[in-house]
Amino acid sequence: MSKNKALGKNYGALTIIQASNFLLPFLTLPFIVRTIGPERFGAINFSIAIVTYFILFINFGFDFTATRRVAQNREDKNMINELFSQIFYSRILLFALSVLLFCILFATIPQMNRHPMVSIFIFGSCLANVFTPNWLFQGLQVIHKTALFNFMAKLVFCVSIIFLIRQPDDYIWYAIMSASSQIVVSIILFIYAMRKFDLHFKAAKIREVYGLLKEDKMVFIATLMISFYTTSNTVILGLLTTEKEVGIFTAASRVIAVVQSVMLLPMSQALFPHIGTAFSKGKEEGIEEVKKVFPIVMLYTLTMCLFAALFAPLIVHILYGAKFENSIWILRILAISPFVASISNVMGVQTLLNLKLDKIYFRVTIIGCVFNVTLNLILIPLWSYYGTALAWVGTEISIMLTLFFVLRSQKINLIDQHYFSVAYLKQAGQNVMNTFRKK
């Protein structure tokens, strides 16, 4: 299989996975929010935002660092087997620490124990991340193998939600079914990976686990910071305002999350091992590959953002109804975010991380995180959820500009006029369509 066909196949599979994780549940939202109302919807999303930190902690950036190792050593089965065991034991340790930290937060944050069962069941989804072997499938560029499992699990989740949520107090079922479906599919994929790639557990010493975590800490903190300035928007808004205001904001941010998760995240995850393989041949080869995809990514995401901004009133009315009228302008403000974030992804994740400039990437995300928290604390008291939206977009733009100047300081230019020509973009689009027709 050629590298372009493999890339197209993995992008399609990752799109199916993300559609399963986000789009299918998203399609049930019109039914859910009309039944439970903005307040309970806000309570669910506040708990999800808190638990996102724990999910990131348990993943520890392995979707990038482990994927990179596997992509560059695909033929070394012994190394992959050892890495599989080390990551599993590392995640068990991180999950145990997460349980302890969650108990502390649950006892001290009123917004969490106001809806105790929702918080507990949503936290239960963290167990799924102990078993998830997506990094392995991504590194070997066979992520399409997992698509069917994810699709079936989320389909069962969506159908069950429609039957279980009949009145406002039934919102607890959303948390229960969401966690259950994620745990089941993760365990199935874990067992499938062991059998498919003939993996066996090897005793991992504490020293090896600590060494792995220490080596990957920069990428972990960087990915944590990236999510921190998106997730913390909801958390800070929830701490400073009401659950209803959180519900209004997250109604719009859910639309953006679907755009990023169903369309942008699969593209990023499919490109990372693909570009990583090019960088393993040499710096110039890797940069050239990034130059080729840069204009395609920009055009693709800009089209989606314009669509979201133009049709924001229609999207909000269809999905949420009249009670979420204020979400329209929030959606329009946030619509630019996927476009800006995709440019940052190409410069940061695809380029800096593949060049193993993890520390530089880490510093940029730290700056973005501090900037985001500062903006939220200033703007939320003034403009509530509109301030949250402006803080989000302002942070994305600041990170994009910082990454641009960082690459210039490294004498790296990712913009090649040849690849921005109409003829090249037309040919690239044609190649993508031909690949998907064959698949």
Buried (B, 14 or more C-beta within 10 A) or exposed (E): EEEBBBBBBBBBBBBBBBBBBBBBBBEBBBEBBBBBBBBBBBBBBBBBBBBBBBBBBBBBBBBBBBBBBBBBBBEEEEEBBBBBBBBBBBBBBBBEEBEEEBEEBBEEBEBBEEBEEBBBBBBBBBBBBBBBBBBBBBBBBBBBBBBEBBBBBBEBBBEBBEEEBEEEEBBBBBBBBBBBBBBBBBBBBBEBBBEBBEBEEBEBEEEBBEEBBEEBBBBBBBBBBBBBBBBBBBBBBBBBBBBBBBBBBBBBBBBBBBBBBBBBBBBBBBBBBBBBBBBBEEEEEBBBBBBBBBBBBBBBBBEBBEEBBEEBBEBBBEBBEEBBEBBBBBBBBBBBBBBBBBBBBBBBBBBBBBBEBBEBBBBBBBBBBBBBBEBBEEBBEEEBBBBBBBBBBBBBBBBBEBBBEBBEEEEBEBEBEEBBEEEBBEEBEEEBEEBEEEE
